[in-house]
Amino acid sequence: MSKCPFCKLEVNLDSVQREKKGIGIFKQETLYYCPHCQSILGFSRGKYTS
């Protein structure tokens, strides 16, 4: 278990909220945020390369 650095409540991979934007595998951006305080925990960007 991890703790949110902002609200100090426990979060795990199943409880973290995700918001995805983009077109499938070609370009996709994901924002991860705390389910308790809605603070941003991380951001990832994927891009298809052949």
C-alpha positions in Angstrom: 0.0 0.0 0.0 1.1 3.5 -0.8 0.0 6.8 0.7 -1.0 9.9 -1.3 1.6 12.6 -0.7 -1.2 15.2 -0.4 -3.9 13.8 1.8 -1.9 10.9 3.4 -4.6 8.4 2.8 -3.8 4.9 1.5 -4.1 4.3 -2.2 -3.3 1.2 -4.3 -3.2 0.5 -8.0 -6.8 -0.7 -8.1 -8.1 2.5 -6.4 -6.1 5.1 -8.3 -8.4 7.0 -10.8 -7.3 7.1 -14.4 -8.3 9.5 -17.2 -7.2 8.5 -20.7 -7.2 10.7 -23.8 -6.0 9.9 -27.3 -6.5 7.5 -30.1 -5.9 4.0 -29.0 -2.3 2.8 -29.5 -1.2 5.6 -31.7 -1.1 8.3 -29.0 -2.5 8.0 -25.6 -2.1 10.2 -22.5 -3.1 9.0 -19.0 -3.5 11.1 -15.9 -3.5 9.3 -12.5 -5.1 11.0 -9.6 -6.0 10.2 -6.0 -9.5 8.8 -5.4 -9.8 10.7 -2.1 -8.5 14.2 -2.7 -8.4 14.3 -6.5 -4.7 15.4 -6.5 -2.6 14.4 -9.5 -0.3 11.6 -8.7 1.3 11.0 -12.1 1.1 11.4 -15.9 2.2 9.1 -18.7 2.3 9.5 -22.5 2.5 6.7 -24.9 3.2 6.8 -28.6 3.1 4.0 -31.2 6.5 3.3 -32.8 7.0 0.7 -35.6 
